[in-house]
Amino acid sequence: MEPRPPPEAVRLCCDRMLAGLARWLRAAGYDTTVAAADETDRAIAERCCEARRVLLTCDRHLAAHPPAGLDVRRLIVNDADAQALQLAQALGIDWTLAPFTRCLLDNTPLREASADERAGMPPLARELQGPYRACPACGRVYWPGSHVRRMARRLAQWREQAAHEHDPVRHRQPMR
């Protein structure tokens, strides 16, 4: 079995069919791009090879005929929970690696929000404990509202599910 790179070193690219999964991977802290709608399979593959990204796809043809040097992983399930488990098993994805440290829209690492950025947030959001983060690329400001708590619970559930699936005691065959 080929050794896995450490989770923080895993760089990913999702095809357009997996754009929703890309947002979850970004929420977990993974550097994840999304292929452009007009990008050909060949262009996607070349870009992933050059950037040393693992390509995640549902496309059978692309997964069956990858160019040399491209790591392509075909997701064979459509359910987000099942996809999360498949990625944890195949790539060692830790769904709680570095939560909410990347922009969900453009993948840029977030920085601490400035006082001016926090002042532009809704009043109730400013009363929260933080952290307050901002995207230096698009300017979007993030705060720990109820949506973040729901997402964090789901990421933690995926991590627990993956750990449970890897539990050697759970998979031990009964002795006869």
C-alpha positions, 0 to 999 in steps of 0.5 A, a space after each residue: 500500500 502506498 503511504 498517504 501524505 499528511 492530511 494538511 499536504 493533501 491538495 484537491 480539485 473537484 469537478 463541477 459535479 462535486 462543487 458542494 463537496 468542495 465547500 465541505 472540504 474547504 470548511 474542514 481546512 483543505 486546499 480545494 479548487 473546483 473545475 470551471 464549468 467550461 473546462 475540458 477534462 484534459 485541461 482539468 487533468 493538466 492543471 491538477 498534474 501541474 499543481 499536484 492536486 488529487 482530482 475528485 470526480 464522479 466521471 467514469 471516463 475521466 477516472 478510467 483514463 487518467 494521464 500519467 502522474 495524475 491521482 484521480 479518485 472517483 466517488 461512487 456515491 452521491 450522498 454527502 455522508 457516504 462521500 465523506 466516509 469514502 474520502 476519509 478511507 481513500 485519502 485519510 481526510 480528517 474532517 476536523 483538520 483546520 475547520 473554517 480557515 479557508 474561504 468557502 467561496 474561493 478557497 483563500 486562507 482566511 485571516 483575522 477580521 479587522 475592526 472595520 470588517 467586524 463593524 460591518 457585520 450584523 449587530 448580533 454577530 458582533 456580540 458573538 465570541 468569535 473568531 471573526 475571519 475575513 477573506 483577503 481575496 473576496 472580502 467576505 467576513 465569517 463569524 461563528 453563527 448557528 450555521 457554523 455550529 451546525 457545520 462543525 457538528 457535521 464535520 465532527 460526525 464525519 470524523 467519528 464515522 470514519 474513525 468508527 469504520 477504521 476501528 480494528 475491534 469492530 472489524 475483527 472476525 469472530 474466531 471459530 
